[in-house]
């Protein structure tokens, strides 16, 4: 569906992506992982056309897309996004329909507003449609930005740490929704994540970057090993498999437990 061939990118003279080749498949949930500064977000911005590769090329179903075609096919949730003005939740989410309006004079139509209502309901935020986004918590605002992405109806959804501001319950809710988008609607999901366990549970395939290079690519159960985690992140971890064969990663402490820690078998106080 999308192929990147030998993509490199440099900010001024600092190389951030180094000869990355990768294919995205329809209906796949792909996890993009790696240390901070490894090039994950930069790769997404090259896919979007926000940045142009220094070398290499990116093609969509064998063709190079125009800016308008990209805006219709690719939807994006950035790491940080705040509206430039005081707007309602409904107005912010409605922005995702911009690539679909016939012209700027016609504006949004009935179908656009219906799509917004459906997405707000799916995200559990229909009750705050008229609220000013300036009154929202960080987690609530993040769900609004995810909603803006979903109403765009692109066949490729790019999520740059989309669940970083959400609590555990809402994180799982969003990941389940994305899993459904991939499995039932054939959407391609590309998610930049820092949580290895979340990626292991939900992603069909994961990519591990380090220093701008693609180091590993494959199913979580094939590449998430103790040796790989130490190589990529520089930490020691215990990696075990759950009942479905999916690995879960438990980082090990670098130093011995501090003297004040509750020992095994010792009762802890609950207040």
C-alpha positions as protocol buffer text, in pm:
chain_id: "A"
residue {
  index: 1
  type: UNK
  ca { x: 0 y: 0 z: 0 }
}
residue {
  index: 2
  type: UNK
  ca { x: 285 y: 239 z: 89 }
}
residue {
  index: 3
  type: UNK
  ca { x: 652 y: 181 z: 21 }
}
residue {
  index: 4
  type: UNK
  ca { x: 948 y: 384 z: 144 }
}
residue {
  index: 5
  type: UNK
  ca { x: 1268 y: 319 z: -48 }
}
residue {
  index: 6
  type: UNK
  ca { x: 1603 y: 423 z: 100 }
}
residue {
  index: 7
  type: UNK
  ca { x: 1456 y: 722 z: 282 }
}
residue {
  index: 8
  type: UNK
  ca { x: 1707 y: 948 z: 455 }
}
residue {
  index: 9
  type: UNK
  ca { x: 1644 y: 1286 z: 610 }
}
residue {
  index: 10
  type: UNK
  ca { x: 1866 y: 1546 z: 775 }
}
residue {
  index: 11
  type: UNK
  ca { x: 1782 y: 1858 z: 973 }
}
residue {
  index: 12
  type: UNK
  ca { x: 2049 y: 2091 z: 840 }
}
residue {
  index: 13
  type: UNK
  ca { x: 2349 y: 1855 z: 856 }
}
residue {
  index: 14
  type: UNK
  ca { x: 2222 y: 1627 z: 1133 }
}
residue {
  index: 15
  type: UNK
  ca { x: 2114 y: 1293 z: 988 }
}
residue {
  index: 16
  type: UNK
  ca { x: 1786 y: 1182 z: 1151 }
}
residue {
  index: 17
  type: UNK
  ca { x: 1678 y: 902 z: 914 }
}
residue {
  index: 18
  type: UNK
  ca { x: 1939 y: 685 z: 752 }
}
residue {
  index: 19
  type: UNK
  ca { x: 1839 y: 474 z: 448 }
}
residue {
  index: 20
  type: UNK
  ca { x: 1506 y: 346 z: 584 }
}
residue {
  index: 21
  type: UNK
  ca { x: 1311 y: 107 z: 359 }
}
residue {
  index: 22
  type: UNK
  ca { x: 972 y: -12 z: 474 }
}
residue {
  index: 23
  type: UNK
  ca { x: 637 y: -122 z: 332 }
}
residue {
  index: 24
  type: UNK
  ca { x: 297 y: -62 z: 494 }
}
residue {
  index: 25
  type: UNK
  ca { x: 17 y: -310 z: 431 }
}
residue {
  index: 26
  type: UNK
  ca { x: -356 y: -253 z: 410 }
}
residue {
  index: 27
  type: UNK
  ca { x: -542 y: -354 z: 727 }
}
residue {
  index: 28
  type: UNK
  ca { x: -222 y: -369 z: 934 }
}
residue {
  index: 29
  type: UNK
  ca { x: -155 y: -222 z: 1278 }
}
residue {
  index: 30
  type: UNK
  ca { x: 213 y: -127 z: 1271 }
}
residue {
  index: 31
  type: UNK
  ca { x: 397 y: -10 z: 1583 }
}
residue {
  index: 32
  type: UNK
  ca { x: 689 y: 233 z: 1546 }
}
residue {
  index: 33
  type: UNK
  ca { x: 921 y: 211 z: 1846 }
}
residue {
  index: 34
  type: UNK
  ca { x: 1264 y: 322 z: 1955 }
}
residue {
  index: 35
  type: UNK
  ca { x: 1443 y: 564 z: 2190 }
}
residue {
  index: 36
  type: UNK
  ca { x: 1369 y: 936 z: 2187 }
}
residue {
  index: 37
  type: UNK
  ca { x: 1532 y: 1102 z: 1887 }
}
residue {
  index: 38
  type: UNK
  ca { x: 1555 y: 783 z: 1682 }
}
residue {
  index: 39
  type: UNK
  ca { x: 1357 y: 927 z: 1388 }
}
residue {
  index: 40
  type: UNK
  ca { x: 1007 y: 790 z: 1447 }
}
residue {
  index: 41
  type: UNK
  ca { x: 816 y: 1118 z: 1421 }
}
residue {
  index: 42
  type: UNK
  ca { x: 1037 y: 1237 z: 1137 }
}
residue {
  index: 43
  type: UNK
  ca { x: 946 y: 928 z: 936 }
}
residue {
  index: 44
  type: UNK
  ca { x: 575 y: 999 z: 982 }
}
residue {
  index: 45
  type: UNK
  ca { x: 623 y: 1358 z: 868 }
}
residue {
  index: 46
  type: UNK
  ca { x: 798 y: 1233 z: 554 }
}
residue {
  index: 47
  type: UNK
  ca { x: 503 y: 1005 z: 485 }
}
residue {
  index: 48
  type: UNK
  ca { x: 267 y: 1299 z: 528 }
}
residue {
  index: 49
  type: UNK
  ca { x: 467 y: 1520 z: 297 }
}
residue {
  index: 50
  type: UNK
  ca { x: 536 y: 1773 z: 575 }
}
residue {
  index: 51
  type: UNK
  ca { x: 905 y: 1695 z: 515 }
}
residue {
  index: 52
  type: UNK
  ca { x: 1076 y: 1586 z: 193 }
}
residue {
  index: 53
  type: UNK
  ca { x: 1331 y: 1302 z: 207 }
}
residue {
  index: 54
  type: UNK
  ca { x: 1689 y: 1409 z: 152 }
}
residue {
  index: 55
  type: UNK
  ca { x: 1733 y: 1086 z: -46 }
}
residue {
  index: 56
  type: UNK
  ca { x: 1497 y: 803 z: -139 }
}
residue {
  index: 57
  type: UNK
  ca { x: 1128 y: 813 z: -222 }
}
residue {
  index: 58
  type: UNK
  ca { x: 786 y: 725 z: -87 }
}
residue {
  index: 59
  type: UNK
  ca { x: 515 y: 585 z: -316 }
}
residue {
  index: 60
  type: UNK
  ca { x: 150 y: 504 z: -251 }
}
residue {
  index: 61
  type: UNK
  ca { x: 17 y: 205 z: -444 }
}
residue {
  index: 62
  type: UNK
  ca { x: 292 y: 267 z: -697 }
}
residue {
  index: 63
  type: UNK
  ca { x: 227 y: 642 z: -736 }
}
residue {
  index: 64
  type: UNK
  ca { x: 351 y: 967 z: -582 }
}
residue {
  index: 65
  type: UNK
  ca { x: 53 y: 1152 z: -434 }
}
residue {
  index: 66
  type: UNK
  ca { x: -30 y: 1519 z: -468 }
}
residue {
  index: 67
  type: UNK
  ca { x: -79 y: 1727 z: -152 }
}
residue {
  index: 68
  type: UNK
  ca { x: -460 y: 1704 z: -181 }
}
residue {
  index: 69
  type: UNK
  ca { x: -448 y: 1328 z: -236 }
}
residue {
  index: 70
  type: UNK
  ca { x: -232 y: 1286 z: 73 }
}
residue {
  index: 71
  type: UNK
  ca { x: -472 y: 1496 z: 282 }
}
residue {
  index: 72
  type: UNK
  ca { x: -757 y: 1266 z: 183 }
}
residue {
  index: 73
  type: UNK
  ca { x: -574 y: 939 z: 231 }
}
residue {
  index: 74
  type: UNK
  ca { x: -358 y: 1010 z: 536 }
}
residue {
  index: 75
  type: UNK
  ca { x: -493 y: 1128 z: 871 }
}
residue {
  index: 76
  type: UNK
  ca { x: -255 y: 1237 z: 1146 }
}
residue {
  index: 77
  type: UNK
  ca { x: -257 y: 1269 z: 1524 }
}
residue {
  index: 78
  type: UNK
  ca { x: 47 y: 1480 z: 1626 }
}
residue {
  index: 79
  type: UNK
  ca { x: 224 y: 1462 z: 1963 }
}
residue {
  index: 80
  type: UNK
  ca { x: 104 y: 1806 z: 2067 }
}
residue {
  index: 81
  type: UNK
  ca { x: -185 y: 1995 z: 1915 }
}
residue {
  index: 82
  type: UNK
  ca { x: -376 y: 2290 z: 2052 }
}
residue {
  index: 83
  type: UNK
  ca { x: -624 y: 2493 z: 1847 }
}
residue {
  index: 84
  type: UNK
  ca { x: -518 y: 2851 z: 1775 }
}
residue {
  index: 85
  type: UNK
  ca { x: -843 y: 2992 z: 1912 }
}
residue {
  index: 86
  type: UNK
  ca { x: -1123 y: 2923 z: 2155 }
}
residue {
  index: 87
  type: UNK
  ca { x: -1341 y: 2669 z: 1971 }
}
residue {
  index: 88
  type: UNK
  ca { x: -1594 y: 2407 z: 2065 }
}
residue {
  index: 89
  type: UNK
  ca { x: -1509 y: 2037 z: 2062 }
}
residue {
  index: 90
  type: UNK
  ca { x: -1743 y: 1990 z: 1767 }
}
residue {
  index: 91
  type: UNK
  ca { x: -1572 y: 2269 z: 1569 }
}
residue {
  index: 92
  type: UNK
  ca { x: -1224 y: 2123 z: 1624 }
}
residue {
  index: 93
  type: UNK
  ca { x: -1328 y: 1773 z: 1519 }
}
residue {
  index: 94
  type: UNK
  ca { x: -1510 y: 1916 z: 1216 }
}
residue {
  index: 95
  type: UNK
  ca { x: -1174 y: 2047 z: 1088 }
}
residue {
  index: 96
  type: UNK
  ca { x: -1094 y: 1689 z: 992 }
}
residue {
  index: 97
  type: UNK
  ca { x: -1358 y: 1713 z: 717 }
}
residue {
  index: 98
  type: UNK
  ca { x: -1176 y: 1994 z: 533 }
}
residue {
  index: 99
  type: UNK
  ca { x: -1033 y: 1765 z: 260 }
}
residue {
  index: 100
  type: UNK
  ca { x: -1388 y: 1654 z: 175 }
}
residue {
  index: 101
  type: UNK
  ca { x: -1570 y: 1986 z: 132 }
}
residue {
  index: 102
  type: UNK
  ca { x: -1657 y: 2069 z: -229 }
}
residue {
  index: 103
  type: UNK
  ca { x: -1541 y: 2430 z: -205 }
}
residue {
  index: 104
  type: UNK
  ca { x: -1483 y: 2694 z: 59 }
}
residue {
  index: 105
  type: UNK
  ca { x: -1810 y: 2870 z: -24 }
}
residue {
  index: 106
  type: UNK
  ca { x: -2026 y: 2563 z: 33 }
}
residue {
  index: 107
  type: UNK
  ca { x: -1860 y: 2477 z: 365 }
}
residue {
  index: 108
  type: UNK
  ca { x: -1949 y: 2178 z: 575 }
}
residue {
  index: 109
  type: UNK
  ca { x: -2261 y: 1981 z: 491 }
}
residue {
  index: 110
  type: UNK
  ca { x: -2502 y: 1744 z: 663 }
}
residue {
  index: 111
  type: UNK
  ca { x: -2281 y: 1440 z: 597 }
}
residue {
  index: 112
  type: UNK
  ca { x: -1981 y: 1613 z: 755 }
}
residue {
  index: 113
  type: UNK
  ca { x: -2172 y: 1693 z: 1073 }
}
residue {
  index: 114
  type: UNK
  ca { x: -2314 y: 1342 z: 1088 }
}
residue {
  index: 115
  type: UNK
  ca { x: -1964 y: 1194 z: 1067 }
}
residue {
  index: 116
  type: UNK
  ca { x: -1854 y: 1419 z: 1353 }
}
residue {
  index: 117
  type: UNK
  ca { x: -2151 y: 1308 z: 1568 }
}
residue {
  index: 118
  type: UNK
  ca { x: -2069 y: 942 z: 1503 }
}
residue {
  index: 119
  type: UNK
  ca { x: -1703 y: 983 z: 1597 }
}
residue {
  index: 120
  type: UNK
  ca { x: -1777 y: 1183 z: 1912 }
}
residue {
  index: 121
  type: UNK
  ca { x: -2014 y: 906 z: 2018 }
}
residue {
  index: 122
  type: UNK
  ca { x: -1758 y: 633 z: 1943 }
}
residue {
  index: 123
  type: UNK
  ca { x: -1500 y: 816 z: 2155 }
}
residue {
  index: 124
  type: UNK
  ca { x: -1744 y: 869 z: 2441 }
}
residue {
  index: 125
  type: UNK
  ca { x: -1723 y: 1249 z: 2424 }
}
residue {
  index: 126
  type: UNK
  ca { x: -2057 y: 1331 z: 2259 }
}
residue {
  index: 127
  type: UNK
  ca { x: -2169 y: 1503 z: 2578 }
}
residue {
  index: 128
  type: UNK
  ca { x: -1894 y: 1765 z: 2550 }
}
residue {
  index: 129
  type: UNK
  ca { x: -1958 y: 1860 z: 2185 }
}
residue {
  index: 130
  type: UNK
  ca { x: -2038 y: 2223 z: 2275 }
}
residue {
  index: 131
  type: UNK
  ca { x: -1766 y: 2265 z: 2537 }
}
residue {
  index: 132
  type: UNK
  ca { x: -1483 y: 2508 z: 2477 }
}
residue {
  index: 133
  type: UNK
  ca { x: -1165 y: 2308 z: 2417 }
}
residue {
  index: 134
  type: UNK
  ca { x: -978 y: 2549 z: 2644 }
}
residue {
  index: 135
  type: UNK
  ca { x: -1173 y: 2401 z: 2935 }
}
residue {
  index: 136
  type: UNK
  ca { x: -1065 y: 2042 z: 2865 }
}
residue {
  index: 137
  type: UNK
  ca { x: -804 y: 1837 z: 3045 }
}
residue {
  index: 138
  type: UNK
  ca { x: -501 y: 1718 z: 2851 }
}
residue {
  index: 139
  type: UNK
  ca { x: -648 y: 1369 z: 2815 }
}
residue {
  index: 140
  type: UNK
  ca { x: -984 y: 1502 z: 2696 }
}
residue {
  index: 141
  type: UNK
  ca { x: -812 y: 1726 z: 2443 }
}
residue {
  index: 142
  type: UNK
  ca { x: -616 y: 1431 z: 2311 }
}
residue {
  index: 143
  type: UNK
  ca { x: -939 y: 1241 z: 2242 }
}
residue {
  index: 144
  type: UNK
  ca { x: -1069 y: 1545 z: 2051 }
}
residue {
  index: 145
  type: UNK
  ca { x: -757 y: 1543 z: 1831 }
}
residue {
  index: 146
  type: UNK
  ca { x: -801 y: 1170 z: 1772 }
}
residue {
  index: 147
  type: UNK
  ca { x: -1162 y: 1246 z: 1674 }
}
residue {
  index: 148
  type: UNK
  ca { x: -1041 y: 1505 z: 1422 }
}
residue {
  index: 149
  type: UNK
  ca { x: -820 y: 1235 z: 1271 }
}
residue {
  index: 150
  type: UNK
  ca { x: -1099 y: 977 z: 1251 }
}
residue {
  index: 151
  type: UNK
  ca { x: -1354 y: 1200 z: 1073 }
}
residue {
  index: 152
  type: UNK
  ca { x: -1102 y: 1261 z: 798 }
}
residue {
  index: 153
  type: UNK
  ca { x: -1172 y: 901 z: 689 }
}
residue {
  index: 154
  type: UNK
  ca { x: -825 y: 840 z: 550 }
}
residue {
  index: 155
  type: UNK
  ca { x: -727 y: 484 z: 476 }
}
residue {
  index: 156
  type: UNK
  ca { x: -396 y: 539 z: 657 }
}
residue {
  index: 157
  type: UNK
  ca { x: -398 y: 667 z: 1016 }
}
residue {
  index: 158
  type: UNK
  ca { x: -68 y: 799 z: 1155 }
}
residue {
  index: 159
  type: UNK
  ca { x: -62 y: 828 z: 1534 }
}
residue {
  index: 160
  type: UNK
  ca { x: 235 y: 1004 z: 1693 }
}
residue {
  index: 161
  type: UNK
  ca { x: 214 y: 906 z: 2062 }
}
residue {
  index: 162
  type: UNK
  ca { x: -163 y: 947 z: 2040 }
}
residue {
  index: 163
  type: UNK
  ca { x: -231 y: 787 z: 2380 }
}
residue {
  index: 164
  type: UNK
  ca { x: 44 y: 964 z: 2574 }
}
residue {
  index: 165
  type: UNK
  ca { x: -197 y: 1194 z: 2761 }
}
residue {
  index: 166
  type: UNK
  ca { x: -456 y: 929 z: 2841 }
}
residue {
  index: 167
  type: UNK
  ca { x: -504 y: 717 z: 3151 }
}
residue {
  index: 168
  type: UNK
  ca { x: -485 y: 339 z: 3125 }
}
residue {
  index: 169
  type: UNK
  ca { x: -859 y: 290 z: 3072 }
}
residue {
  index: 170
  type: UNK
  ca { x: -880 y: 541 z: 2786 }
}
residue {
  index: 171
  type: UNK
  ca { x: -552 y: 419 z: 2637 }
}
residue {
  index: 172
  type: UNK
  ca { x: -697 y: 69 z: 2603 }
}
residue {
  index: 173
  type: UNK
  ca { x: -1021 y: 216 z: 2466 }
}
residue {
  index: 174
  type: UNK
  ca { x: -831 y: 397 z: 2188 }
}
residue {
  index: 175
  type: UNK
  ca { x: -610 y: 98 z: 2108 }
}
residue {
  index: 176
  type: UNK
  ca { x: -915 y: -128 z: 2085 }
}
residue {
  index: 177
  type: UNK
  ca { x: -1080 y: 122 z: 1850 }
}
residue {
  index: 178
  type: UNK
  ca { x: -771 y: 133 z: 1629 }
}
residue {
  index: 179
  type: UNK
  ca { x: -747 y: -245 z: 1631 }
}
residue {
  index: 180
  type: UNK
  ca { x: -1108 y: -253 z: 1509 }
}
residue {
  index: 181
  type: UNK
  ca { x: -1034 y: 5 z: 1239 }
}
residue {
  index: 182
  type: UNK
  ca { x: -756 y: -217 z: 1107 }
}
residue {
  index: 183
  type: UNK
  ca { x: -933 y: -550 z: 1139 }
}
residue {
  index: 184
  type: UNK
  ca { x: -1287 y: -461 z: 1033 }
}
residue {
  index: 185
  type: UNK
  ca { x: -1242 y: -157 z: 810 }
}
residue {
  index: 186
  type: UNK
  ca { x: -907 y: -239 z: 650 }
}
residue {
  index: 187
  type: UNK
  ca { x: -741 y: 81 z: 771 }
}
residue {
  index: 188
  type: UNK
  ca { x: -363 y: 91 z: 793 }
}
residue {
  index: 189
  type: UNK
  ca { x: -261 y: 210 z: 1140 }
}
residue {
  index: 190
  type: UNK
  ca { x: 92 y: 337 z: 1205 }
}
residue {
  index: 191
  type: UNK
  ca { x: 142 y: 421 z: 1573 }
}
residue {
  index: 192
  type: UNK
  ca { x: 451 y: 572 z: 1732 }
}
residue {
  index: 193
  type: UNK
  ca { x: 459 y: 417 z: 2079 }
}
residue {
  index: 194
  type: UNK
  ca { x: 692 y: 407 z: 2378 }
}
residue {
  index: 195
  type: UNK
  ca { x: 505 y: 134 z: 2566 }
}
residue {
  index: 196
  type: UNK
  ca { x: 651 y: -198 z: 2450 }
}
residue {
  index: 197
  type: UNK
  ca { x: 374 y: -396 z: 2617 }
}
residue {
  index: 198
  type: UNK
  ca { x: 102 y: -193 z: 2449 }
}
residue {
  index: 199
  type: UNK
  ca { x: 271 y: -247 z: 2113 }
}
residue {
  index: 200
  type: UNK
  ca { x: 304 y: -618 z: 2180 }
}
residue {
  index: 201
  type: UNK
  ca { x: -64 y: -657 z: 2265 }
}
residue {
  index: 202
  type: UNK
  ca { x: -211 y: -463 z: 1973 }
}
residue {
  index: 203
  type: UNK
  ca { x: 33 y: -446 z: 1683 }
}
residue {
  index: 204
  type: UNK
  ca { x: 56 y: -699 z: 1401 }
}
residue {
  index: 205
  type: UNK
  ca { x: 411 y: -590 z: 1331 }
}
residue {
  index: 206
  type: UNK
  ca { x: 659 y: -361 z: 1501 }
}
residue {
  index: 207
  type: UNK
  ca { x: 956 y: -163 z: 1376 }
}
residue {
  index: 208
  type: UNK
  ca { x: 1246 y: -73 z: 1603 }
}
residue {
  index: 209
  type: UNK
  ca { x: 1455 y: 232 z: 1514 }
}
residue {
  index: 210
  type: UNK
  ca { x: 1778 y: 347 z: 1670 }
}
residue {
  index: 211
  type: UNK
  ca { x: 1992 y: 644 z: 1563 }
}
residue {
  index: 212
  type: UNK
  ca { x: 1780 y: 685 z: 1252 }
}
residue {
  index: 213
  type: UNK
  ca { x: 1835 y: 329 z: 1130 }
}
residue {
  index: 214
  type: UNK
  ca { x: 1577 y: 53 z: 1104 }
}
residue {
  index: 215
  type: UNK
  ca { x: 1726 y: -215 z: 1328 }
}
residue {
  index: 216
  type: UNK
  ca { x: 1446 y: -472 z: 1359 }
}
residue {
  index: 217
  type: UNK
  ca { x: 1114 y: -542 z: 1189 }
}
residue {
  index: 218
  type: UNK
  ca { x: 866 y: -825 z: 1250 }
}
residue {
  index: 219
  type: UNK
  ca { x: 600 y: -969 z: 1476 }
}
residue {
  index: 220
  type: UNK
  ca { x: 628 y: -871 z: 1845 }
}
residue {
  index: 221
  type: UNK
  ca { x: 675 y: -1235 z: 1947 }
}
residue {
  index: 222
  type: UNK
  ca { x: 967 y: -1268 z: 1707 }
}
residue {
  index: 223
  type: UNK
  ca { x: 1172 y: -960 z: 1790 }
}
residue {
  index: 224
  type: UNK
  ca { x: 1087 y: -847 z: 2143 }
}
residue {
  index: 225
  type: UNK
  ca { x: 1356 y: -1036 z: 2329 }
}
residue {
  index: 226
  type: UNK
  ca { x: 1569 y: -947 z: 2630 }
}
residue {
  index: 227
  type: UNK
  ca { x: 1873 y: -910 z: 2404 }
}
residue {
  index: 228
  type: UNK
  ca { x: 1695 y: -677 z: 2160 }
}
residue {
  index: 229
  type: UNK
  ca { x: 1549 y: -459 z: 2437 }
}
residue {
  index: 230
  type: UNK
  ca { x: 1897 y: -417 z: 2586 }
}
residue {
  index: 231
  type: UNK
  ca { x: 2049 y: -338 z: 2247 }
}
residue {
  index: 232
  type: UNK
  ca { x: 1786 y: -79 z: 2150 }
}
residue {
  index: 233
  type: UNK
  ca { x: 1716 y: 85 z: 2486 }
}
residue {
  index: 234
  type: UNK
  ca { x: 2030 y: 8 z: 2684 }
}
residue {
  index: 235
  type: UNK
  ca { x: 1842 y: -149 z: 2973 }
}
residue {
  index: 236
  type: UNK
  ca { x: 1808 y: -500 z: 3112 }
}
residue {
  index: 237
  type: UNK
  ca { x: 1460 y: -647 z: 3113 }
}
residue {
  index: 238
  type: UNK
  ca { x: 1276 y: -970 z: 3170 }
}
residue {
  index: 239
  type: UNK
  ca { x: 1066 y: -1075 z: 2869 }
}
residue {
  index: 240
  type: UNK
  ca { x: 799 y: -1342 z: 2914 }
}
residue {
  index: 241
  type: UNK
  ca { x: 508 y: -1461 z: 2699 }
}
residue {
  index: 242
  type: UNK
  ca { x: 142 y: -1438 z: 2800 }
}
residue {
  index: 243
  type: UNK
  ca { x: -115 y: -1712 z: 2738 }
}
residue {
  index: 244
  type: UNK
  ca { x: -148 y: -1602 z: 2373 }
}
residue {
  index: 245
  type: UNK
  ca { x: 225 y: -1602 z: 2307 }
}
residue {
  index: 246
  type: UNK
  ca { x: 253 y: -1223 z: 2311 }
}
residue {
  index: 247
  type: UNK
  ca { x: 564 y: -1099 z: 2496 }
}
residue {
  index: 248
  type: UNK
  ca { x: 547 y: -865 z: 2792 }
}
residue {
  index: 249
  type: UNK
  ca { x: 849 y: -667 z: 2908 }
}
residue {
  index: 250
  type: UNK
  ca { x: 942 y: -596 z: 3268 }
}
residue {
  index: 251
  type: UNK
  ca { x: 1239 y: -358 z: 3304 }
}
residue {
  index: 252
  type: UNK
  ca { x: 1486 y: -452 z: 3575 }
}
residue {
  index: 253
  type: UNK
  ca { x: 1618 y: -198 z: 3821 }
}
residue {
  index: 254
  type: UNK
  ca { x: 1971 y: -82 z: 3758 }
}
residue {
  index: 255
  type: UNK
  ca { x: 2060 y: -78 z: 4130 }
}
residue {
  index: 256
  type: UNK
  ca { x: 1970 y: -289 z: 4431 }
}
residue {
  index: 257
  type: UNK
  ca { x: 1643 y: -201 z: 4610 }
}
residue {
  index: 258
  type: UNK
  ca { x: 1671 y: 91 z: 4852 }
}
residue {
  index: 259
  type: UNK
  ca { x: 1677 y: 11 z: 5223 }
}
residue {
  index: 260
  type: UNK
  ca { x: 1329 y: 148 z: 5286 }
}
residue {
  index: 261
  type: UNK
  ca { x: 1154 y: -80 z: 5038 }
}
residue {
  index: 262
  type: UNK
  ca { x: 900 y: -335 z: 5159 }
}
residue {
  index: 263
  type: UNK
  ca { x: 1056 y: -680 z: 5155 }
}
residue {
  index: 264
  type: UNK
  ca { x: 896 y: -987 z: 5006 }
}
residue {
  index: 265
  type: UNK
  ca { x: 645 y: -1131 z: 5249 }
}
residue {
  index: 266
  type: UNK
  ca { x: 628 y: -813 z: 5456 }
}
residue {
  index: 267
  type: UNK
  ca { x: 285 y: -655 z: 5487 }
}
residue {
  index: 268
  type: UNK
  ca { x: 234 y: -318 z: 5322 }
}
residue {
  index: 269
  type: UNK
  ca { x: 24 y: -46 z: 5486 }
}
residue {
  index: 270
  type: UNK
  ca { x: -291 y: 61 z: 5305 }
}
residue {
  index: 271
  type: UNK
  ca { x: -436 y: 403 z: 5387 }
}
